[in-house]
């Protein structure tokens, strides 16, 4: 997708028809719009999302007031008025124009709630426009609304991506990128399909009531599972809130001079605790695996000896090895003659003697089994001792790691006590808040664990009920077909759930690699970004001997968030190039529009971000004020600038002092703020080269 232009007509502060043509050359791919704070930059950002999706951000005041206020106020009663935003863009091999507009008649001073009309045209080869039906459907396939926040970026809110709550947004972006919504819906709906199918089962008459009872119990169990899953999900969201609070309080500690050294020590100890806990869990899993596969050896201390003694007794009696083989005697009886030539006629004493021996003759397979058993039990003792030694080793290492955890936890507690004994009231208060947040977080962790444990218990109950249902003998061929369909639905649900996880984690790993690459291009510090398996953006400090959480400043948060946006754009581009979009996955080369990305950054970070932005996407639009960007940004972007516009702010107020009235760009001067104007609003002027 590439934006060609956007045209606004009487849209909020923009009076009349005003148009922006965007830079499209790959070498000069940046369009900058300079505007003062409150002068119309955020309106332009929202113009894109309103035109494409009919939505504006929550921080926009009077969102229903779409018609330019000056036009509205000057119109006479009953006059029909319009406001619209039209975007021309390329996507795939076609050019499109999307236009969303409202038409209202003035009745009174207050604008009524608008009823927008959306239209989408495709430009034909002959230049004519073809009106497309279902415009919102077409647009959502080109650039889904769920991804829009990553391509239309408000710099003042993008930092939320690096908070724990941002993981949900990142996860949803990955699913949208892959087009997994259809798979998600299938996973959610398949259990209902299976439940509906089960209601059609018919058992033998005596079992029908039992079948009905089992089906009802299974449905009740599945409802309880969903309830517990909702509880776990709710507790997990609350836990993320406390995680963010803890992270913010820890960061605050590093910024307080009196607490900085102690906080760094706590970071080190917490990292050590995590490693010890992980190592202990690995040892416990190893021990459980050993017991599960070799634990039976512990119960065989005397049995091998008994087996060997029995074998020896049989040998002493001459029964092992068997003196005669049954097959040998059978051959003699069938031939009717002994090996000595004596006839073995029916009823003779000689034949009776052989038949007696046949009853006691050994079977080859029995003798082989005895020999195999003897060989096996003779080798039991050494593996049994090895199992005992390994089990003892696991227990010793687990005990050592538990002791290490205890000592480290004691050290963490001691750091907290030292912080609370410092003379700084701010440090003490911050530590108290931190402890309270940790207690609240731990309560949520416990709630999550309890809910997940109950889910597992209920799933076992459900699986047992399903087996009981399957064991009931169904009445007819129709019911047997239903049973086969239920099994197919259950298998499909399990397979699709695994597919969701495999594909999501695959994209996560690719995004993680891209984030690291982009972040390292501009990072000023020895920090390591990570997109975790839980889809949370983390930053680690690698300057010391151990990896500890980095104190994420505003600048670092901005770089990390932008690196994620860039990784998302890169993944979409590569997905199209390699043809690996899945189902209805999103692929393509998308532009990015950014408002207030320089925010309160210092000069070093402004320079880093300005250097980074042109690399973010093939087409970049930046909305910024001169105060936010400064000379540094203008210098860094100059080589990549394709288009520039000035947003002139008009105000009818006259008692305004200390305003920047003009802006000088490329040696030309442009009005920046007009005080005492005849109107209130914004005016776009293209900067001359």
GIPE-V879950 format. One record per helix or strand. SS is the DSSP state (2 for helix, 1 for strand). FROM is the first residue (numbers start at 1). LEN is the number of residues. If there is no record, write none. Layout:
BEGIN
SS|FROM|LEN, SS|FROM|LEN
END
This chain:
BEGIN
1|2|10, 1|14|8, 1|30|6, 2|41|13, 1|67|1, 2|69|6, 1|80|12, 1|94|12, 1|117|7, 1|129|3, 2|135|8, 2|145|7, 1|152|3, 2|158|5, 2|166|13, 2|181|18, 1|203|1, 2|205|51, 2|260|40, 2|303|14, 1|325|1, 2|326|10, 1|337|1, 1|343|1, 2|349|12, 1|362|1, 2|364|15, 2|380|41, 2|425|47, 1|474|1, 2|477|46, 1|527|5, 1|537|5, 1|548|2, 2|554|24, 1|592|4, 2|603|14, 1|620|5, 2|626|15, 1|641|11, 1|662|4, 1|668|4, 1|673|3, 1|681|6
END
